[in-house]
Amino acid sequence: MSDPIESAIFDRLNQLGEGKSVEPAEIAKILQPEQWQRMLPKVRATALGLMRQGKLTITKKGKPVDPDAFRGVTRLRLPTADETALSKLPPKPEVEDDDDF
C-alpha cells in the first residue's frame, strides 16, 4: 500500500479497533494539519474508491451508503463480514419493464 491516504485511513482504523469509525476530516488533519481542508476531497475520493473495491465502508448515521448516491456528513470504517461477503456477489441483473402486456 504505497498511497499515503490509504495508509493513513487503514492505520487510523486499526488503531481504533473493530467496529469503530473515523471522519474523513480526521484523516485529512493527520496528513496535512495546517491545510487539511485542501486534503479532504482527496481523502473522500480515495475512500470512495476503497469502498467500491470492498475494502472500506462509508457510513451515514451508522448505515452504509450507496457509493453512487450519497451526500453530507459521513464516516469511514472497515467493512463487516456481511458487507465483505456482499461485495463479492455478482451484480444484480437489470429488470426490464414489460409495458407491452
FENGI-V848905 format. One record per residue. RES is the residue in three letters. D_FIRST is the distance of its C-alpha to the first C-alpha in Angstrom with 2 decimals. Layout:
res:RES d_first:D_FIRST
res:RES d_first:D_FIRST
This chain:
res:MET d_first:0.00
res:SER d_first:3.78
res:ASP d_first:5.74
res:PRO d_first:7.95
res:ILE d_first:9.58
res:GLU d_first:7.13
res:SER d_first:6.53
res:ALA d_first:10.32
res:ILE d_first:11.21
res:PHE d_first:9.92
res:ASP d_first:11.14
res:ARG d_first:14.38
res:LEU d_first:14.96
res:ASN d_first:14.60
res:GLN d_first:17.08
res:LEU d_first:19.43
res:GLY d_first:19.74
res:GLU d_first:20.38
res:GLY d_first:21.97
res:LYS d_first:21.48
res:SER d_first:20.31
res:VAL d_first:19.51
res:GLU d_first:20.78
res:PRO d_first:18.58
res:ALA d_first:20.78
res:GLU d_first:19.75
res:ILE d_first:16.10
res:ALA d_first:17.61
res:LYS d_first:19.91
res:ILE d_first:17.30
res:LEU d_first:15.67
res:GLN d_first:19.12
res:PRO d_first:21.99
res:GLU d_first:24.71
res:GLN d_first:23.73
res:TRP d_first:21.62
res:GLN d_first:23.63
res:ARG d_first:22.26
res:MET d_first:18.64
res:LEU d_first:19.57
res:PRO d_first:19.77
res:LYS d_first:16.23
res:VAL d_first:15.03
res:ARG d_first:17.33
res:ALA d_first:16.27
res:THR d_first:12.56
res:ALA d_first:13.91
res:LEU d_first:16.28
res:GLY d_first:13.87
res:LEU d_first:11.99
res:MET d_first:15.57
res:ARG d_first:16.65
res:GLN d_first:14.06
res:GLY d_first:15.44
res:LYS d_first:12.44
res:LEU d_first:14.23
res:THR d_first:17.93
res:ILE d_first:19.64
res:THR d_first:23.06
res:LYS d_first:26.33
res:LYS d_first:29.00
res:GLY d_first:27.05
res:LYS d_first:26.92
res:PRO d_first:24.16
res:VAL d_first:24.75
res:ASP d_first:25.11
res:PRO d_first:22.12
res:ASP d_first:24.73
res:ALA d_first:27.31
res:PHE d_first:26.65
res:ARG d_first:27.55
res:GLY d_first:28.06
res:VAL d_first:26.60
res:THR d_first:23.58
res:ARG d_first:21.32
res:LEU d_first:17.89
res:ARG d_first:17.52
res:LEU d_first:15.93
res:PRO d_first:17.95
res:THR d_first:20.96
res:ALA d_first:21.87
res:ASP d_first:24.27
res:GLU d_first:21.87
res:THR d_first:19.40
res:ALA d_first:22.48
res:LEU d_first:23.66
res:SER d_first:20.55
res:LYS d_first:21.28
res:LEU d_first:24.86
res:PRO d_first:26.10
res:PRO d_first:27.07
res:LYS d_first:30.62
res:PRO d_first:33.22
res:GLU d_first:34.96
res:VAL d_first:38.52
res:GLU d_first:41.20
res:ASP d_first:44.10
res:ASP d_first:47.42
res:ASP d_first:49.74
res:ASP d_first:52.24
res:PHE d_first:53.80
